[in-house]
Amino acid sequence: MSPDLASLPTPALLLDLDKAETNIEAMAAKAERLGVRLRPHLKTHKCAEVAALQLARSSAGATVATLEEARFFAAHGIDDLTWAFPVVLSRLDEIAELAARVTLRLVVDSPEALAALGSLGLPLHVWLKIDCGYHRAGVDPESAAAVELASRLAATPKLTFDGILSHSGHAYDASSPEITRRIAAQERDVMVACAGRLRAAGVEVPAISIGSTPAMTAVTDLTGIDEVRPGNYVFFDYTQVQLGSCRVADCAVTVLASVVSSCPDHAVTDAGALALSKDPGHEPGRTLGEVFEDYGAARLSADLRVTVLSQEHGKLSLSRPVGERLRILPNHSCLTVAQFDHYEVVRGERWIDRWSIHRVR
Ligand SMILES: Cc1ncc(COP(=O)(O)O)c(C=O)c1O
């Protein structure tokens, strides 16, 4: 017998499928409008069923964050995967094994990683990672090192140079939608200019791959770009609401929690850090999870929120009666999902299925 939401044991991760389907359709339509291929990042959900919905609407393969995710989705029939993470040199054997079965696209930003891939003597696809302004990984787009690495990559026997790749993670620091739009335009311009410099130096650049969810939701022109890799858009979360990437009504993942202890000035739920994660969100110190006053109306409570998280306890800002059940909008859906083994899939208030989350590293 299917459970109903009123009796589901908590904490539970609820996936509102109507909303996820709408988000998938909207991003696919936007990529089509802007003339770019959509290669969704699957680390957000780690779920075969969600990936199938995304790939039914875009045909450019997928992006993953770990080799374990790559193996999992390969086992579910996805045969073109970009591991969008600097190559881990202790995992070359696993790369070789997987690349024999699917088109595995790797990312390098160092001579060491490039030499290691070249020494495998295998036909591998490789992107050069460019730092488009996030300053996490990637080579300086204006440096001699970018030209040097790209030339060497293109000339390495057996390796196929796929092009240049960036991630605009700094869009998460934007203080207004206008700044997000500027960062999105900056990523595009930096990457197109970088490709121009490489081409002028005689290196053929087959493609440019960019993206993050805030940048993709904000951008209006991607002239010169070939591929985008947003991931979070499938679920969104409270951080994206604050950034202006989406509305509360678009957020597809919530945590169902129960009040387990109550005091005059606060209460405690069973959704602690191991349910919500401890992501501080867009305005650190403001909230560790927003509480719905009315989920159907997409209305958050003005003053009830999660204020402190320990491992299994989630402290609320106000007193609530023991036994009350709350729906919490997490700051960061990707990290929240990674705390759970499965989704309780719902349409509105109706439970329809349970889907597994493959969260092994
Ligand atoms: C390299 C890379 N590409 C794409 C993405 C997807 O970005 P988002 O999570 O904003 O959708 C990420 C996310 O961290 C990433 O690290």
The ligand as an SDF file (V2000), in Angstrom:
LIG
                    3D

 16 16  0  0  0  0  0  0  0  0999 V2000
   32.3640   22.1170  -13.0740 C   0  0  0  0  0  0  0  0  0  0  0  0
   30.9150   22.3340  -12.8180 C   0  0  0  0  0  0  0  0  0  0  0  0
   30.0750   22.4600  -13.8450 N   0  0  0  0  0  0  0  0  0  0  0  0
   28.7380   22.6750  -13.6670 C   0  0  0  0  0  0  0  0  0  0  0  0
   28.2060   22.7610  -12.3980 C   0  0  0  0  0  0  0  0  0  0  0  0
   26.7200   22.9910  -12.2260 C   0  0  0  0  0  0  0  0  0  0  0  0
   26.4480   24.2160  -11.6280 O   0  0  0  0  0  0  0  0  0  0  0  0
   25.1330   24.4600  -10.7390 P   0  0  0  0  0  0  0  0  0  0  0  0
   25.2520   23.5830   -9.5450 O   0  0  0  0  0  0  0  0  0  0  0  0
   25.1470   25.9110  -10.4250 O   0  0  0  0  0  0  0  0  0  0  0  0
   23.9790   24.0810  -11.5840 O   0  0  0  0  0  0  0  0  0  0  0  0
   29.0580   22.6280  -11.2980 C   0  0  0  0  0  0  0  0  0  0  0  0
   28.5310   22.7230   -9.9270 C   0  0  0  0  0  0  0  0  0  0  0  0
   29.2210   22.8590   -8.9680 O   0  0  0  0  0  0  0  0  0  0  0  0
   30.4430   22.4020  -11.5130 C   0  0  0  0  0  0  0  0  0  0  0  0
   31.2970   22.2690  -10.4720 O   0  0  0  0  0  0  0  0  0  0  0  0
  1  2  1  0
  2  3  1  0
  2 15  2  0
  3  4  2  0
  4  5  1  0
  5  6  1  0
  5 12  2  0
  6  7  1  0
  7  8  1  0
  8  9  2  0
  8 10  1  0
  8 11  1  0
 12 13  1  0
 12 15  1  0
 13 14  2  0
 15 16  1  0
M  END
$$$$
